[in-house]
Amino acid sequence: MTKISETEVKRLAALSRIGLSDAEVTKLAGELDQIVGFVEKLQTVDVSTAEPTSQVTGLKDVWREDEVKPSAISQGELLKNAPDTKDGFIKVRRVL
């Protein structure tokens, strides 16, 4: 099993520009070591007889065509709730 060293954690933290204390480095080294160990265990599982799964709900096509429908609220009612309006539209600040 691969052992994740504190040196490797410090190197990854430096590459990621993440500041870690010595206690955090020690804790992360142990946690990452456990994660890698779990992944190594998963690699030993025989999946040769398992079929690939990409969809589990049985739905074939969840997309639908867009349909224009009348709104339950009028434009006037909607604009009453807006803080600022102009020419029948909600006015917002420019975003550059």
Secondary structure, DSSP 8 states (H G I E B T S, - for coil): -----HHHHHHHHHHHT----HHHHHHHHHHHHHHHHHHHHHTTS--TT----S-SS--S-----------SS-HHHHHHTSS-EETTEE------
